[in-house]
């Protein structure tokens, strides 16, 4: 495990044990005692409850160390499922994951576009039903829906931010729409909302992409640029859900004005939209990378993917554009690493799924100059599920909130002690 199970502010001792089993993959009851600090009778009681609920199964034995071989425990991955939805202007991505966060089905559908929010919610509900029914999963085993988007969660369980700030222009018609309540009504499932970059980081944590790191981040690049942080095993969101706005780190004080109102943001200079605009501004470059005139609004994601394919073929115009972007993104990433003393940085999101082979070595090179280099390096990796990271993370939001919920702050030590005493007494 990357941290002591009891160092995270779980809401119950049962969730502490379940999270310890999840993090370990397979673990014995003796291992759980060491990981949690709970007594043997307490572990016995909690494990029995988890087995009776179908969440945990016994799976073979550990290697003998001279005494009785210990029975190993692991999650029953097929006992529960969660749906993750990534809502974006260009495409809506859906993922159905099992209890371990493994994707069992995924689909992509047209994005929100300029449609009215209520109409998009109806489309989302239809796609969710098709996703679940398509693999024959019982509805009773689906814990809920995680829905994430490029922006903060507002006070009415919708996409937050005033009309003139906090939300990318293409999604501003969603400001104030009660998204969570609307989707719950049409799906009859609990709905959890969050920012897409934060969800991507949680997905990496839940599926083991951060390894044993105690300070890790996911650098997310879709239409824009963001980052999600996991510190001590806990996804850090901040008071308003605006943590990780890496795209609005200034890398040039006299740079172009960004849609957020500031100047010189890395997203304005080096984000996918900036790369596509630079390619389209040069007719020779546009032809070389395969960009053609669009009848309607061009898709940034599709155009950026075309540039990425050209770069992988070695097309020089495309390589120049992406390498210039990668250097500026790397500079912003180094700022994040210095501020948070990062051990691991995972590159993820649909744009990095397309262009990761260009960005990875350049971002790695930039982070070799991180302030912590005298103590430790920053391990920069490409996500195993970069194309669908936010949808997978959205499903992990449900798994975490339903099975290993965290409180908003650490529990008082007396509460932990009282709970342990109560469980020990019930076990005797």
N, C-alpha and C positions, 0 to 999 in steps of 0.2 A: 504493500500500500504506500501511497505517496505521503500520507500523514496519519497520525493517530486517529482512529475512528471517532473517538470521543472529543477530538479537538474541533470538529464541525458542529454547528449548532442545530443538531437534529431535534425534532419535536418529541421523539419518544425513543426508549431504549430498543424497541423492536426495529425501528428504522436505522439505528446505529448498527445493529447486527446485520440487517439485510444489506446495508451499504458496504459493510466490511466484506461480506461474501461476494458482492458484485465486484468490488475492487480487486479482490484476490483471484477471482476466477474459480478456483477450488481451494478449500480450506477445511481443516479439521476443527472440532470443537475446542481442542487445546489451542489451536492457532487463533480461534476467536477470543479465547480468554486473554491471550497475549495482546491481540490487536485492540480490544475494547477496554480491558481492565476490569471487566465484570467477573463475578465469581462463577465457579463451575455450575452450581444449581441455577443461577440466573441464566447462563448460556443454555443450559439444558431446557429450561422452560421456554425461552424465546425461540430456540430452534424448533422445538416441538410445535409451537404455534405456527411458525412459518411453513413447516412441512404440512400441517393440517390445512392451511390455507392454500396449499398447492404452489407456493412461491419458491420453495426450496426442495431439492431432492438429495438423497444420499447416492453417491456415485463412486463405488469402489473403495479402495483402501490406499493409504499412504505407504511408502516403502518402510519396511521394518527397521527399527533402530535398536533392536534387541528385546523389546517388550511387545505388548499387544499392538497389532497394527491399527492405526487410527482410521476411522471412517471419514471419508471426505464428503464435503457438502458443496453444492453449486446451485445457482439459480435454475429453476425449471423454465427455460427460455420460451417454451410454447404455452406457458400458463396465462400470460397476459400479453396484450399488444397495445400499441399506441399509433395514432395517425399524426404525421407532421405535415404542415402546409406552409410553403414559402410563397407569400403573396408579393408579387412585384408587377411593375407596369408591363414588362415585356412578356413574361411567362409565369405561370403558377406551377410550382413543383410540389408533388405529393409523394410521401413515403409512408409505408406501413412497416413498423419495426416490431420485433419481438422484445421480450423482457430484457435481453442483453444488448439491445440497440442495433441488432443486425437487421438490415433491410430485407424484407421478404417480398415486397412489391413496391414499384414506383411508377409514376406516370407524370407526364408534363402536358399542360394544357395552355391555351392562349391566356395571356396576362390580363390584368385589370383594364389596361388601356384607358379610354375615356368613358367607359360604361359607368352607370350609376352604381354606387356601392351595393344597394339592395339586389340588383341584378347579378352582380359578381358573387355575392354571398349565395344566391340560389345556385349558380354554376358550381361553386365550391362544394356545396352539399351534395349535388348530384355526382360529382367526381369522387368524393369520399365514399359514398355508397357503392360506386362501381369498384373502387379500389378494394374495399373490404370483401364485397361479394365475389370479386374475381378470383380470390385465393381461398374462398370457402371458410374464412375465419368466423367463428360464432360471435355475434354482436356482444354477447355478455362478457366476452374476454377482452373487449376493447375498452381501455380505461378512459380514453378521451381524445381530444384533438388539441394539438399545439399549433398555433398559427402565429407566424412571425412576418415581419415586414421591415422596410428600410426607414425606420423612424422610432421615436420613443412611444411608449404606451401612455395614452392620455388618461385623465381622471375618470372618464366615462367608459373605461375598458374599450377604447378605440385607439386609433392612431393619433398621437398627440402633436402638440406644436401649434402656435398661432399661424394664420394664413401667410404671414410674411417671413417666417423663419422656422427652423427646426425640422422641416420636411422637404424632401426634394420636390421641385415644381410639378413633375409628372404625377405625383401622388397626393397633391394638396386637396383634391376634392374629397378625400377621405377624412380630413380633419374634423373631429367631433362626432363622426358616425359611430354609434354604439356597436362596434364590430363583434365583440365577444358575446353580448346578449343576443344579437341577431343570428349568429351562427349556432349558438346553443338551441335556439328555438327551432331551427330547421333540421338539426342533426339529432337532437335529443341526447347529446353527449356533452360532458363538461368540456369547457374550452379554456385554454391557457394562452395568454398573449405575451409576446416579447419582441425585442429588436432582433433582426436577422443575424447581425454580427455576434451578439451575445449568445444566441442560440447555437451558432456554429462552434463557438468555444465550448459550450456545454456538451455538444455532441462529441467533440474530440475527447473531452474528459470522460464522458460516460463510456465510450468505446475504447478507451485506453490509448488514444492518440498522443497524449501528453506524457505517457510513461509515468515515472516517479517524480516528475517536476512539481515543486511547490509554488512556483511562480511561472505561469505560462500564458500565452496569448495566441489567439487565432487572428491572423491578418486576412480579412475578408475582402474580396474584390469581385463585385458583380457589375452593376451599372455604375456604382460609386465605390468608395473605399471606406472600410470601417475596421474595427478590431473588437474582439471580445476577450475578457480577462478572467482567468481562474486562479485565485490566490488561496493557497492552503486547502485546495479541494472545493472551494466555494466560488461560484460564479459571482463576480463583483459587478453590481449594476449602478451603484451610486443613488443619490436621493431622487433623481428624476429619470433614471434610465438612459442617461446620455453619456455614460462611460464609453470610452473607446472610439470617439469620433476622430479616428486617425486621419481621415480624408481632409479634416480641417486644421491639421497641423500646418503652420506656415513654413514653407521652405524658400520663400522669396518675398521679402517685405514689399518690394515694388512690383510684384507679379500681377497677373490679371485678377479682376474682381470675380469672386466665387458667388454662386447662388445663395450662399449663407450670409452674404453681405460683407465678408472680410476680403482681403487681398492675399494672393500668393499661396492659397491652400494647395496642398499636394494633389487633391482631387481635381482642382481647376487646371493644374499644370500637367498632371501625369495620369489622371484617371482614364478609364476606357473611353469616355465621351471626348476627352481632350485628344487622345490618340487618334480616334476616328476622325475628329474634326481636322487634325493636322494632315491626315492622309487624304481627306476629301478636298482640302485646300490646294493640293498640288495634283493637277490632272494626270501627270505622268506617274506619280506615286499611286494614285487611285486605280489607274489601269493596271499597274504592275502587281498590286496586291489583290486585284479582283473585285474592287468596289464598283458597283454599277449605280446608275441613277435610280432612285426609289420613287414609286408612284405616290406613296403616302409618306408618313413620318418614318425615317429610317430607324431600324432597330440597332441600338448601340451594341447590344450583346452579339447580334449576328454579324455586324460589321467588324467588331473587335475579333471575333472568332475567325473571320476571313483573313484579317491581318496576321493573326497567329499562325494560321495554316501556311500562309505565304512565308512567314519567318522560318517555320520548320523546314520549308523547302529550300531555305537559304536565300530568299529574295532580299537583296540589300536594302531596299527602301523600308520594307517591313522590319528588318532587323534593327535599323537605325531608330525607328520610331519606338519599338518595344524596349530596346536597351536604354534609351534616354528616359523613358518612363520608369523602368526598373531601378535606375540609379536614384531618381527622386523619391520613389517609394521606399527604397532602401534607406535613404537618409531619414525619412519620417519614422521608419521602423527602428532605426538606431536610437532616435529620441525616445520612443516608447520603451525600448530595452533599457536605456539608461534610467528612465524614471521609475520603472517597475522592477529593475534588477532581474530581468527575465532569464530563465534557464532554457526555455523552449519557445520557439515561434513557429507555428504551423501556418503555411500559406494555403488558403482555401477560397472557395467561391467559384462560380462558373467561368469568370474571366481568367482566373489562375489555373483552372482545369485546362483551359485552352492554351495558355501561354506560360505555364509553370516552368517548362524547360528553359525558357529564356530568363525569367525572373529569379528562379531559385539560386543560380550561381552568383548573380549580381547582388541580391539581398544578402546572401551569405558573406560575400566579400565586404559589404558595408558594415555588417555586424561584427566583423573581426576587430573593428576599432571601437567596440562598445567599452564603456568605462570599467566594466567588471572583468575585462579580459585577463587581468593579473590574477584573478581568483578562479574564474570559470569562463568557459566559452558559452555562446548562445547557440544552441542546437536548432538550426533552421531546417524545417522539413516541409515536404509537400503532402497535403492531406490525402489519405487513401480514398476519400469520398468528396473530393473538392467540388464536383459538379452539383451535388445534391446536399452539400454540407448543412445548409440552413434548414432544409426540410427534415433531415435526420436529427439535427439539434432540436427542432420543434417537437419531434416525437419524444426526445429525451426530456424535454421540459415536463411532459405529461408523466413520464415514468418517475422523474424525481419528485414532482409535486404530489403524486398519488401514493408513492411507495416509500420514498425516503425524504419526506418533507423537512425543510430547514426552517427554523424560526428566524425572525428578523434580527435577532441578536442572541448572543450566547446565553444559555440557561444558567441561572444561579447555581453555584455548587451545591447548595443545600437541596435544591430540587432534584439534581442528579442523584445525590446520596439517598434522599427519601425514596426515589423510584427504585434504586437498586435494592434498598432494604425491603420494600414492598414485594418486589419480584422474588427475592431470596426467601422471604417468609412464605409466599404462595407455593414455592417449589418444595418446601420442607414438609 
